[in-house]
Amino acid sequence: MPDSLFYNTEALATQSVTLKKRATAEEIQADLQGRIERMIARDSKYKGCEAPTPKPIPSRSGGAANWTVTGFPNLAPGCFTALVEIVDQARQEYELVS
C-alpha cells in the first residue's frame, strides 16, 4: 500500500507558487514612496523623485502583474532607471485590488 505521506519532491520543485500581497493603488504608491525615500537617504541625487500611481491592466498569465504605471511625476534628473527598478520589483510583489 502506498504511503499517503509520500510526496514527489521533483514535482513540487517544478510547481513554484508565488503569493503576492494584495493592495490598493494608494497602498502600493505609499510603499513605492517609502522605497524612494530610503533610496534618497542613501544618495541625495534622487531627491525630488516621486512615486507614480499604479493603474490596473489585464493580467496576461497567472503570475503576471495586473498593474503598471503610465509615467513618473516630477521626474528628477537621474531618477528614471532607479524608479523603473523599484516599480519592477513592486510589480512582482503586489496584486492591485480595488
C-alpha positions, 0 to 999 in steps of 0.5 A: 500500500502506498504511503499517503505521506509520500510526496514527489519532491521533483514535482513540487520543485517544478510547481513554484507558487508565488503569493503576492500581497494584495493592495490598493493603488494608494497602498502600493504608491505609499510603499513605492514612496517609502522605497524612494525615500530610503533610496534618497537617504542613501544618495541625495541625487534622487531627491525630488523623485516621486512615486507614480500611481499604479493603474490596473491592466489585464493580467496576461498569465497567472503570475503576471502583474495586473498593474503598471504605471503610465509615467513618473511625476516630477521626474528628477534628473537621474531618477528614471532607471532607479524608479523603473527598478523599484516599480519592477520589483513592486510589480512582482510583489503586489496584486492591485485590488480595488 
